[in-house]
Structure formats: structure tokens, C-alpha cells
């Protein structure tokens, strides 16, 4: 059973406006991409698939339409299914966004316990929320219960000494250069142990 023209297989893609359009899928390029992703030479991939090196070369270069039996061997050699040969990996649109925040130019948000300086504040649709925090609190009693929210959180101590309290772990003391990564849905609070207010780099995921 031979495919009519496997090098002209098509796939449906979505444009930004949500309308569908059809794009050609080059089987040869797809096979070459899979082979190279595994770090295999042409000869090694051919041996694993049980095909002649010349046959695989012609497939990759679009010089022949492989039979269904050859496609099965090729898929088996690559440890994928035949349909996966015709399913290109999803690629997100490459974005060129960048936001620069000069020292002291962040968006300030002060509370009784923390003073936050939001970084990249004007960049929309972020996957992370980075901010510099000054830790004013000196005692856990200053908080009105646990802080908790969706996502994950990473903190890095810039200056001073802090104590990180979490709902399920023993309190931990962190100094300049120390860091912690934790689930933000778990209750957490931070106090400063140093004479001066400690400062942190805090990054919260928004997904």
C-alpha cells in the first residue's frame, strides 16, 4: 500500500483570529527532524528502521514516496506511531517581548508587613510576577493568618536574614544568597531577623 504523496500531507493550523487554514507537511523534513532530535546519523537511523540508507536518504529529501510497510518500519525505528510521523510538534509563536526596569523604577505597593516593588509591571500577559520585596515584619503575629494564593513561588535573599514560615514545614532561616521554591497555595509568611529590613527577589507564577 503506497501513500499517494506523503510529502504533501496537510495539517490544519489556527491563525491568530481563530480561523483555520491548511499548511503542507513535508514528511522528509519531519523524518529528518525526528532523526536529528535523537542524535542519530542517517546510517544509524536506517539500521534501526531496517531500511537501506539510500532509501531513508531519498525519503528525507522528498525523492520517493515510501510504502506503508516502509512507514511502519520507519516509525518503529523512531519509537513512534505512524500517525506521529505526520504530526509535527506544536510550536508556540515566537515572541520578542522584553521589559526593562531600572533600579527604583518599579511599581511600589506597600503593606504593613512587606513593601513590594513590582518589576516589568507594564508587561501584559506575563507567566511570572517578579518583584523586589522589603521585609518589614519582625514577628509572625503581625500577619493576619497565612498568605496563600495559586501558583508556585521562588524567593532569593538579596540582603539581610529572614525566617520563612510555611504551613507544612518547620521554619527555615535564610541569608543573603539563599533561596526557596514552594507551592504558593501552601500557607507562608516571611519575617526579617536582621537589624535592617531584609530584601528579597520574589517571583510568583501566574499559571
N, C-alpha and C positions, 0 to 999 in steps of 0.2 A: 504493500500500500504506500504510494508516494503522495506527499502533500503537493498540491497544485503549485504553490510558490511560497515556501516558508519564509523567504526573505522579505516578503511583502505582507506578512501578518500584520494585523492592525490592533490598536488598543484605543480605548476611549479615555480621554483626559478631560479634566474640568478646567475651564478658564476662570479668571477672577470673577467674572459676572455670573458664574454658575452654569453657563451654557456648555453643553458637551460638544466636543469636536473629536475627530478621528486622527490619530497620528500613526504613521507607519512604524513597525517594529522590525529592526534589522536583526534577523536571527544570528547571522555571523558575528555581528558586533556583540550581541548578548552572550554568545558562547565564549568569545574571546575575553569579555569582561569577567565572566564566571571563572574561567581558567586562570586568568591573571590574579584574581582575588584570592585564589588558593595557592598562588606562588608556583604554579606548575608550568613547565616548558610544554611546547606543542607535542613533543615526543612522549613526555610523561603522561599527559592527558589522554593522548591517543592510546597508549598502552593500557591505561586504567579503563578506558571505554571499550577496548577490544576492537579498535578501528585502526586502519592504516594511517600513518602520519600524513600522507598526501591527501587522504580523504578528509581528515579533520582540517587541514590547511585550506582545502577547497571550500569547506563549509564556512569557515571563518571569513574567507574572502568573498563569499557570495557567488562562488563559481559553480556550485551544484546544489540541487535540492535533495536533501537526504531522504531516504525511505523511512517509513515509520519504525522499522526494525533498527535502523541506524540511530534514530532519535531516542529509542528506548535504551540502546547501549550507551549513548552519549549522556543521557540523563542519569543512568545508573552509575556511570563512571564519575559523574559530578556529585553523586549522592543527593539528587533532587528528583522530582517527578517530571514527567513530560510537560504538563501544563506550565510548570515553573520556568521551563525554557522560554516560554512566550510571555512571561510576566516580569517585566522589568522592575527593579527595586524602586520604591517610591522615593522621590527626591523633592524635598521642600524647596520652594523658591528661594534662591539666594538673595539675602537681604544685605544692604550696605549701610545699615543704620549705625550710628555712633553718637554718644553723648559725652561731652567732656565737662566735668565740674571742677572748677578751680577751687583751691583751698578757701574755705569760708563762704563760698558762693552757693552752698546747698540750701535747701528749703528747711527752715527751722520749725520744729514742733516741740514745745516744752511741756513737761508734766511735772508733778511733784517729785517723782522718783527718777525719771530719765529726762534727758534733753536730746532729742533726735535731730540730726541734720540729714535730710533726705538727699541722696545723690542721684544724678540722672533723673531728676524729678519731672522734667518736661518730656521725657521719652515715653510714649504711649505703648500699650500692649506689651509690656515687659513680662518676662518669665520669672524675673527675680526683683526683689526690692532691696537695694543696698542702702545702707545709711550708717553714719557715724554717730555713736551714742556716748553721751557723758552720763556716767552713773552717779546720781546724787544720793540715792538711798543708802542708808547705813545699817538698817535693821529690817528684817523680814516683816515686822509689824507695820511698816509703813505702806505695805501693799494691801489692797482690798481684795484679798484672795489671789488665786493663781492667775497668771497671764496664760491664755491658751488661744490658739487660732489654727486654721487649716494650714497645711503645707509642712515644709521642713525648714530648719533654721541652722545657720552657721554663724558662730561668733569667734572673733580673733581679738585678743587683748593687745591694744596699742600702747597704753601706759597704765601704770598702777597695778593694783591687785584686786581681784574680785572673788566673790563666792557665788557660784552658780547653784541654785536650788532647783531641783526637779521633782516631779510628783512620784517617780518610781525609783529614784536613785539617791544615794547618800550625797549630801552637799560636797562640792569639789572646789578647791581653791585654785585659781588660775592667775598666772602672772604674765608680764609682757612676753609676747611670742607664743603663749599657749592658745589653744583653740578648742572648740567643742562643736559637734554636729549632732542635732537631735530632732525628734519629731515635735513640731510646734503644737500639736494637739495635746501633748503631754504638758501638764501644768509646769510653769517655770517662772523663776524670778531671779534677778541678779542684784547684789548689793556690792558696794565698794568697801574694801577693807583698808585701803591706803589713806594716808592723811589727805592727799589731794584726790579730787574726784577722778576715778578711773575712766579711761576712754576705750571704746570698742569699735571695731568694724563689725557690723551686723548685716547679714544677708538672709532674707526670707524668700522662699519660693512662693510663687503665686499660682501654682497649679497643684 
